[in-house]
Amino acid sequence: MGAPMKRRILACVVALGLAPGTFVRSEPAPPDYTSPVIVTELAIEKASSGPLTLEGAWVLESENDHFGGYSALIAWHEDEFLAANDAGRLMHLPRLDRGKAPPELDAFLNFARADKMHVDIESLTFDPQAGEVWAGLEWAQEIIRFSPRLQKRADIRPAEMKDWGGNSGPEAMVRLADGRFVIIEERAKSDGLHDALLFESDPTDGTAPMRFTYKGVRGFRPSDAAVLPDGRLLVLLRRLSLALPPRFETMLVTANPDEIERETVLSSRVLARLDTAFPAENYEGLAVTQDGDGQLSLWLISDDNFASYQRTILLKLGWDVSGRRQARQKARK
């Protein structure tokens, strides 16, 4: 094909692209709030890192407009997780290792029609005794408290969070067993160092927090946190590796909240790094369950960013905290 013909074809393509819909006009599809969530268990191979072992992985898919973008996860009820996403939607997620009940999707109060800057939930935490739930929203830099029936009860935009990054606000939030709250900003103020707050009680009560600095791992950012049975913080870290498609690296670290002091640095210790033996995704939600007899399960859910080339994966990692695994390994040696 000669150069003049190529130029004429290119001109036609450009003209069609700029034309105001004369040739093809399509109506936007109506929202889909009824499609179910399809769960597919992945075939996994043996993998371990530090004290953690890979015990299960599931891919979740749905055409439902409430689905996707999960950034927060809590072990809300027995055998049921609650996940929240960037569009203010919820997923009630049964434990997939204990049954085949389907996940259920729901809009979160009046968030269905609101813009992202008022609904982007990045963190969840809860009081297992009272059943109340707290959500951390970035962009708005807001903390909202909900009743056990997920009805809005109170909200606050702490002054200490007003300068946090628009899309990197309260990414990790936990309620400690003694009623204190720890909130960590995703954005690093320098490599591995993040602004953080300690509230002595419910943040929505207006209690002034203590400022401190959380030290994670250089190059990684906190994406969620949970509390271990011994009181330590378990923090989920991630790092984006630029590629097509992009690849995310994942790390889990621990920290002792009893070491938090005003204007000081809280250091953390690496627990495990999820290398290429583990399903790689953009993990942003973290929950911990106690499965009896010295066994913990760590649950990670990924944020697909509503992108076709990313997946929503639920990952189960086992952790034998009884010490029996180490004893067996020493005996074999």
TILO-425040 format. One record per residue (C-alpha): x negated, y negated, z negated. Coordinates in steps of 0.001 Angstrom, whole numbers, padded with zeros to 6 digits, always signed. Example, Ala and Ser with C-alpha at 12.3 -4.5 7.8 and 13.67 -1.06 7.14 Angstrom:
<recs>
-012300+004500-007800/-013670+001060-007140/
</recs>
This chain:
<recs>
+000000+000000+000000/-001455-003345+001050/-002055-006297-001230/+000814-008436+000201/+003328-005624-000382/+002048-005131-003950/+002502-008846-004616/+006072-008788-003266/+006983-005788-005465/+005428-007450-008503/+007390-010628-007796/+010622-008625-007640/+009849-006911-010936/+009149-010254-012635/+012325-011756-011178/+014405-008863-012419/+012852-009200-015854/+013731-012897-016009/+017221-012565-014524/+020047-013266-016997/+021600-009823-016863/+023216-010123-013445/+022550-006539-012360/+022971-004548-015579/+024989-005511-018600/+025309-003164-021549/+027147-003684-024795/+025251-003007-028040/+026124+000322-029592/+028326+000126-032697/+026561+000895-035991/+026408+004538-036999/+027076+005128-040688/+028270+008727-040416/+025469+010812-038886/+023970+013282-041388/+020354+013634-042433/+018697+016670-040883/+016027+018329-043027/+013319+020512-041489/+010778+022277-043674/+007272+022088-042285/+005013+025100-042063/+002097+024200-044300/-001305+025703-044843/-003066+025886-048162/-004548+022546-049131/-005830+021042-052352/-007557+017913-053584/-008763+017423-057128/-006189+019124-059384/-003391+018840-056797/-002167+021527-054418/+000189+021149-051467/+003383+023061-052245/+005918+021778-049746/+006633+019306-046948/+009900+018383-045265/+010717+016095-042328/+013935+014073-042646/+015660+012687-039550/+018949+010917-038835/+020640+008605-036324/+022458+006959-039229/+021747+003210-039448/+021322+003507-043216/+018363+005865-042708/+014618+005185-042602/+012052+002770-043991/+011801+004309-047484/+009455+002441-049811/+010519+003564-053282/+011384+006840-055002/+012461+007857-058515/+013386+011209-060072/+016744+009747-061063/+018813+012739-062192/+018010+016411-062716/+017188+017858-059303/+018029+014553-057577/+015851+011711-056339/+016912+008202-055443/+015089+006536-052545/+015442+002916-051426/+014367+001329-048172/+013328-001920-046532/+016918-002658-045488/+018485-002333-048919/+019893+001146-048320/+019827+004161-050622/+019363+007877-050142/+020491+010394-052770/+018003+013175-052150/+018411+016603-053774/+015275+018545-054650/+014619+020317-051382/+012650+023098-053069/+015682+024179-055114/+018562+024207-052670/+019966+023109-049351/+022418+020388-050375/+022253+017602-047775/+020927+014118-048609/+023557+011387-048834/+023109+007845-047504/+024688+004685-048826/+024541+000911-048499/+023238-000786-051625/+026052-003040-052849/+026547-005941-050416/+023156-005513-048754/+024525-004034-045514/+024778-007368-043685/+022010-009308-045418/+018696-010230-043821/+015446-008451-044656/+014135-011300-046817/+016872-010585-049379/+017062-006781-049257/+013517-005433-048809/+013241-003024-051745/+009645-001964-052363/+009828-000465-055843/+012251+001296-058182/+012055+002292-061817/+014613+003422-064389/+015407+004115-068021/+016078+007872-068305/+018051+007404-071540/+020294+004482-070606/+020372+005311-066899/+019738+001731-065783/+017751+001150-062602/+015476-001776-061637/+014536-002687-058073/+011635-004873-056958/+012181-006910-053777/+009389-008469-051776/+009899-011661-049762/+012407-012729-052418/+009907-011747-055186/+012881-010666-057248/+013677-008048-059876/+017252-006736-060053/+018748-004559-062790/+021561-002132-061982/+023917-000138-064181/+023877+003682-064175/+026587+003433-061483/+024262+001167-059450/+026280-001987-060018/+024269-005204-060152/+023897-006471-063700/+021127-009093-063699/+018356-010502-061548/+015382-012794-061901/+012620-014319-059794/+009731-014621-062242/+007705-017801-061846/+004549-015685-062158/+005485-013915-058893/+006420-016950-056778/+003015-017138-055084/+002764-013420-054333/+002524-012488-050659/+005791-012610-048679/+005547-009021-047456/+003306-007766-050251/+005177-008576-053435/+006204-006212-056283/+005114-003085-054432/+004653-000973-057567/+006818-001226-060690/+007203+001158-063618/+009057+001153-066902/+006876+002695-069609/+008332+004992-072277/+008135+002196-074889/+010217-000174-072741/+007398-002265-071289/+007232-002902-067524/+004161-002994-065293/+004411-004669-061875/+001566-004754-059335/+001274-006932-056233/+000312-005117-053044/-001862-007902-051651/-005454-007834-052859/-006942-011084-054138/-010327-009490-053487/-011372-005967-052549/-009597-003528-054827/-008296-006225-057209/-004595-007051-057445/-002515-009469-059514/-000307-007652-062012/+002149-008405-064794/+003062-006701-068073/+006545-007417-069458/+007170-006453-073070/+010804-005653-072215/+013340-005871-069376/+012057-008549-066932/+015618-009722-066201/+015961-010848-069822/+013625-013747-069024/+010708-012495-071099/+007454-014222-070117/+004956-011624-068870/+001266-011169-069518/-000968-011622-066490/-003750-009142-065810/-005676-007718-062876/-005263-004190-061609/-008333-002573-060055/-007562+000097-057499/-009905+001240-054735/-011580-001031-052244/-009802-001027-048890/-006649+000613-050284/-003432-001052-051423/-000952+000132-054065/+002351+001255-052556/+004132+002727-055607/+003579+003944-059158/+005061+006355-061678/+004471+007290-065311/+002901+010604-066280/+004171+012530-069328/+001046+011533-071275/+001832+007832-070698/-000751+007115-068018/+000084+005249-064853/-000093+007205-061620/-000597+004829-058686/-000158+005668-055018/-002686+003936-052759/-002769+003787-048970/-004986+002419-046226/-004183+001834-042575/-006716+003103-040043/-006304+001253-036768/-005595+003705-033968/-002818+004615-031542/-000692+005736-033216/-001904+004191-036487/-003090+006609-039177/-002665+006152-042881/-004994+007415-045593/-003577+008249-049018/-005071+008354-052499/-003690+008888-056018/-005318+007263-059041/-004561+007019-062759/-004824+004160-065242/-004166+003741-068971/-001596+000973-069654/-002718+000811-073297/-005908-000833-072006/-004027-003814-070548/-005074-007110-072093/-004375-010685-071076/-006432-011919-068104/-008541-008744-068045/-009081-005982-065477/-007333-002602-065765/-009498-000007-064046/-008284+003238-062522/-009748+006675-061855/-009363+008641-058652/-007213+011737-059109/-007030+013015-055538/-007473+011944-051959/-005081+013445-049428/-007355+014239-046511/-006593+015696-043083/-005467+019014-044622/-002316+017220-045819/+000439+015892-043530/-000607+012311-042800/+001985+009537-042952/+002677+006122-044442/+003498+007279-047984/+005119+004480-049999/+007302+006214-052595/+006144+008264-055604/+007969+010242-058299/+006899+012764-060961/+008880+015721-062298/+008039+018064-065166/+008685+021617-064100/+007923+023320-067402/+005063+025398-068742/+002439+022726-068107/+003408+022174-064475/+003981+018789-062861/+005209+018060-059364/+004275+014836-057593/+006682+013776-054851/+005750+011374-052056/+008079+009922-049434/+006880+008098-046329/+008085+004869-044761/+008599+005328-041019/+008938+001557-040524/+011945+002404-038326/+009414+003343-035625/+009819+006286-033246/+006182+007341-033610/+006339+007635-037420/+008130+010168-039592/+010016+010304-042865/+008292+013067-044827/+008900+014288-048357/+005774+015857-049809/+005516+018047-052916/+002184+018341-054724/+001695+020689-057665/-000462+019845-060701/-001222+022379-063415/-001928+020194-066447/-002055+023180-068817/-005672+023932-067948/-004925+027515-066908/-005965+026885-063317/-009389+025626-064377/-009766+028593-066718/-009013+031003-063839/-011490+029238-061578/-014224+029471-064235/-013426+033161-064778/-013790+033868-061045/-017138+032121-061003/
</recs>
